[in-house]
Amino acid sequence: MIRTAIFLLATLLLVPLLIYKYGITITEEQWLILIQGTNIMIIISLACFVVSELARNYSQTDKIWSLAPIIYAWFFAWKGGFDTRTILMAALVTIWGLRLTYNFGRRGGYHIMFWKGEEDYRWAVLREMPVFKGRIRWGLFNLIFIAFYQNALIMLFTLPTVAAIHPVHDTLTWLDWLSAALMLSFIIIETIADQQQYNYQTDKHAKLKANQTLNDDQVLGFLNKGLWAVVRHPNYAAEQAIWISYYLFSVAATGKWFNWSIAGAVLLVLLFFGSSTFSEKISAGKYPEYLNYQNTVPRFIPRPIPKKRK
């Protein structure tokens, strides 16, 4: 995991620089908006770090993952003068964010005491690794990766809104409508995947609590039906597709298929690859049949012809 974290931190610096060097020019106004957005990101990151260290709950960034993009999208739309395209973009981010916030909340992610709430199980696993043992080492990881890296990424994948300010094409094009349709479609897919997972886990844990007999699927320990039979992480796959679709708005605005605002989508794909790898390592250690699931079901992209399970 430490190598994954270092790789992700390196890409956070390298990818935006490469894209800036070979992409279209950022205007002076966009630079100013980016600086203002970065200031907001720094404040949020520091708040997440301080609260997590005081509360010993390291899912503070997880709590605002679905909320901060709404703030950034509307802030950027406001700075750009609320034109039709940026309003549409911010509205779609709001739909995405409210849906994801609801899903996170019903799983116990939020608490009336805002610093509490269910912590992502992966942080507890990481804290037990020798490389992160000790308050200083874990604190540095929390500051650099959990708080700042993830919050920087959240801001980065909303940057197509900034790229769409004062566009070459100031009226909505077919690509804008395609982007909106794709985003909504992937939001629906993510909603279905999350609901399937929620139903499975809720029923399984209710039976365990009541000392009732689990069915065959529940004895397996993990969900492998529905969308989860098509890919191992349908919710993650949809999440990545949502923000790649969002990037297409900047293409419609600038007329360029490659521009600097793609950095967030690229880094998000890398994060989900590393995150899913770590999660699957934990799952493979807990569930004997998970290796067979990995060998027969693809991670993110469905196979044209599914493999037969052993």
Summary of the structure (lengths in Angstrom):
residues: 310
radius of gyration: 20.3
end to end distance: 30.0
largest distance: 64.1
contacts: 971
relative contact order: 0.13
helix: 73%
strand: 0%
